[in-house]
Amino acid sequence: MGDAAHPMMPDQSQGACQALEDAGALGIIFSKDYDFTTDVKKGLELYQKVRKPRATRVQGASAGARLSINERIGFSSNSTNPKYKVANENEKLTIEEMNM
């Protein structure tokens, strides 16, 4: 998912993690147990609406980590170590958010 112009970078080991989340989302959307939809087009539109914001944030954090160790996912939420500051506090991705 994410932005096709900026692929998921390997720095945060998130490619496989995001693939698992994608599979889970697709499984729920098209599962008979949840009855969201049987229409493939509508199901994929829902999938994109649900998954794209999170995948894009993870992708951004992964790209940031390529530039600075301080941008690594979760380091920015370590309040006991002042050296772990991100370039933009509004765009940091905390370990808590990743584990939701």
C-alpha positions as CSV (number, residue, x, y, z in Angstrom):
1,M,0.0,0.0,0.0
2,G,1.6,3.4,0.8
3,D,2.8,5.7,-1.9
4,A,3.9,4.0,-5.1
5,A,6.4,6.8,-5.8
6,H,8.1,6.1,-2.5
7,P,8.3,2.4,-1.9
8,M,8.5,0.9,1.6
9,M,12.1,1.1,2.6
10,P,13.8,-1.9,4.3
11,D,15.1,0.2,7.2
12,Q,12.3,-0.6,9.7
13,S,11.6,-4.2,8.6
14,Q,8.0,-3.2,7.8
15,G,7.5,-4.7,4.4
16,A,6.4,-8.1,5.8
17,C,4.6,-6.5,8.7
18,Q,2.5,-4.3,6.4
19,A,1.8,-7.3,4.1
20,L,0.4,-9.2,7.1
21,E,-1.8,-6.2,8.1
22,D,-3.0,-6.0,4.5
23,A,-3.9,-9.7,4.5
24,G,-5.8,-9.3,7.7
25,A,-7.7,-6.3,6.4
26,L,-8.6,-8.0,3.2
27,G,-9.7,-11.1,5.1
28,I,-12.0,-9.1,7.3
29,I,-13.4,-7.0,4.5
30,F,-14.3,-10.1,2.3
31,S,-15.1,-12.5,5.1
32,K,-18.6,-14.0,5.3
33,D,-18.3,-13.6,9.1
34,Y,-18.2,-9.8,8.9
35,D,-20.5,-9.3,5.8
36,F,-18.9,-6.0,4.8
37,T,-19.3,-6.6,1.1
38,T,-19.3,-9.2,-1.7
39,D,-18.5,-6.5,-4.3
40,V,-14.8,-6.6,-5.1
41,K,-14.6,-3.0,-6.3
42,K,-16.3,-1.7,-3.1
43,G,-14.3,-4.0,-0.9
44,L,-11.0,-2.8,-2.4
45,E,-12.2,0.9,-2.0
46,L,-12.8,0.2,1.7
47,Y,-9.5,-1.6,2.0
48,Q,-7.7,1.5,0.6
49,K,-9.6,3.8,2.8
50,V,-8.7,1.8,5.9
51,R,-5.1,0.8,5.1
52,K,-3.6,3.7,3.2
53,P,-3.3,6.2,6.1
54,R,-1.5,3.8,8.3
55,A,0.7,2.3,5.5
56,T,1.6,5.8,4.4
57,R,2.7,6.8,8.0
58,V,4.8,3.6,8.3
59,Q,6.3,4.3,4.9
60,G,7.3,7.8,5.9
61,A,8.9,6.6,9.1
62,S,10.8,4.0,7.2
63,A,12.1,6.6,4.7
64,G,13.0,9.0,7.6
65,A,15.1,6.2,9.3
66,R,17.2,6.0,6.2
67,L,18.3,9.5,6.9
68,S,18.6,9.5,10.7
69,I,18.8,6.9,13.4
70,N,16.8,9.3,15.5
71,E,13.8,8.8,13.2
72,R,13.5,5.1,13.9
73,I,10.0,4.0,14.9
74,G,9.6,4.2,18.6
75,F,12.8,6.0,19.4
76,S,11.0,9.3,19.4
77,S,8.6,8.2,22.2
78,N,11.6,7.5,24.5
79,S,11.2,10.5,26.8
80,T,14.1,9.5,29.0
81,N,16.7,10.1,26.3
82,P,16.7,13.7,24.8
83,K,18.8,12.8,21.8
84,Y,15.9,10.8,20.3
85,K,14.2,13.8,18.6
86,V,12.5,13.6,15.2
87,A,12.7,16.2,12.6
88,N,9.0,16.9,12.8
89,E,7.1,16.0,16.0
90,N,3.8,16.0,14.1
91,E,5.0,13.2,11.8
92,K,6.7,10.9,14.3
93,L,5.5,7.3,14.5
94,T,5.7,6.0,18.1
95,I,6.1,2.3,19.1
96,E,2.7,2.6,20.8
97,E,1.1,3.6,17.5
98,M,2.8,0.8,15.6
99,N,1.6,-1.8,18.1
100,M,-2.1,-0.8,18.0
